[in-house]
Amino acid sequence: MSISNRLFCIRGAICTDNNANDIIKNVELLFNTILKENHINNEKDFVSIQFTVTSEIDELNPAAALRKADIGIDVSHIPLFCSQEPVMKNSLKNVIRTMITIYKPEDSIIHSVYLNGAEILRPDLAKGYSK
């Protein structure tokens, strides 16, 4: 029996300092963890990758950081998009969020990844990763 693919979204977030090196390092950590936890190794399965950033993150766009990161897949043909998170009272600061749209086998289990303090955004989905 053949398992067909379906469209999934994988969510993730990471807290980072606002400098280019930390943004690249943390985007790389987030994506390598997402790829590992979701058994992803083929860029052809990606539909798009979206980012949001809180207003404090203004040194480097996370899409540009992903292009510079060492994640083992070629993202040059994957549409990347970034926007700013709405500014809300008492919201967590210095956060990069992502939503990856990807095709995976229909019976796949998706693991969201929250790192470096972003676990408090979705404790129901976070697995307690550490830096």
N, C-alpha and C positions, 0 to 999 in steps of 0.2 A: 504494500500500500504506500502510495506516495503522499507526502505531507506537503500541502501547498503553503506558500508564503502569504503573510498578511502584513498590513501596515501597523507599526507600533510607534509610540513615542516614549523616549527614555528621558527622564528628568534628572537634573543634577545641579548642585550649587557648591561653591567654595568661597571662603573668605580669604582676602588677600590684602597686602599692603599696596598702596597706590604708587608703585614704581614699575617700570617696564620689565625689569628682571623678575620681580616677584609675580607679576601678572603672567608672564610666559611660563615660569616654573609652576604656578598653581593651575593654569589652564592645562598644562601638560599632565600634571598629577591627576586632575579631575578626569581628563579624557582617557589616560592610560588605565585608570581604575574602572571607568565605565566600559571600556573595550574589554578588559579582562573579565569583569563580573558578568558581562553579557555575551561573552564568547564571540566577539566581533573581530574579524580580520580581513574583511573584504569591503573596500570603499565603494564598490559597485552597488551595494545594498542600501546606501544612504540616499535619502531624498533631499534633506536639508538639515542644517544645524542653525538654531536660533540662540542668541544670547540676549540677556538683559544685564545691566549693571546699575548699581546704586550710584547716586550723584557724586560720591566721593572718588569713584574710579574714573579718572580722566587722563591718565598718562599713556595708555595704550588700549586700543580696541581689542577685545578678546578674540575676535575673528582674525585679526592680524597676528595676535599672539599664537593662535592655533596653527597658523601657517608657518610660524617659526619654531613651533614645538616639535619635539621628537616623539611622535606617537606611532610610528611604524606603518601608517597608511598615508596615501596621497590624498590630501583634501582639496587639491587645486581645481577639481571638477565638481566639487560639492558646493551647492549654493549656501553661503554663510550670511547671516543677518544679525545685526546688533541694534538694540534700542535701550533707552534709559528706563529703569523701573520708575513707577510713580513714587513721588516723595510722600511718605506717610509718617505720621507721628509714631514714635517709638519703634520704628522698623529697624531691623538689623542693618548695620552699616558695612561698607567695604565688601559687598557680595557680588559675585558673578554667578548668574544662573544660566542654565542651558536647557534646551529641549531639542533632542535629536529625533528626527523622523526617519525611520528605517524599516526596510522589509526584513522579516525574520520568519522562520517556520512557524506555522499557525500554533503549534503547541509550545512555543517558547515562553519562558518565565522571564520577565523583565525586572531588572534590579536598578532602582534609582540610587544615586550616589550623592551623599552630602558630606563635605569634608571641612576641616579647619574651623570649626565653630558654626558652620551652616547647618549642622544636624538639628539645631533647635527650630529650623524652619519647618521641617517635616519629620518629627521624631517617629511617626508611624511608619515612615519609609526608610529612615537612616539605619544603617547596620552597625554604627559605632566604629567607623573607620577612624584611624588616627593618622596623623601626618607622618 
